[in-house]
Amino acid sequence: MAQHKLTDIAVRMLKPKSSSFQVSDGGGLYLKIYPNGSYGTTYAN
């Protein structure tokens, strides 16, 4: 079970940085934010 849920509001408040970075929900879901503002998801169990 996810420890830190990535809510809609939390994801919308993430701002791009000069290099890409990842945020995790603690349950295996990762959201990667790229410098141009796009994002991708990865699930690792």
N, C-alpha and C positions, 0 to 999 in steps of 0.2 A: 504494500500500500504506500502511496506517495506521502512523504513526510511534509513537503513544502509544495502545496499545489500551485501550479502555474495558472492563475486565474486570468481571465480576459483583461481585467484592469491592470494587473501586474505586468502582463506581456506588452500591453499598449504603452506603458510608462518606460519601458526599456528603450534607451536611446543608443544609436550606433556610436562606436568609438573609432579611433584611427586604425585599429586592428580588430579582427573578428574575435568574439568571445562566446562562451557557452554558459547557460544557466540550467540547473538541474532541479527536478522536483523531488529528488531523493529516492524515487522509486524506479529509476532506470530511463526516464524520459529526459532528453536533453534538447534544448532549443539553442541553436547557434545563430547569432546575430552578426551579419556581415557589415563592413564599413559603409556600403551603399544603402543600408536600411532593409535589405531583404533578409529572410531567415529560412532556416531549414530545421527539421526535426530528426532525431535519431532515438531509437529505443534499443537499449542494451539490457538483457536480463541476466 
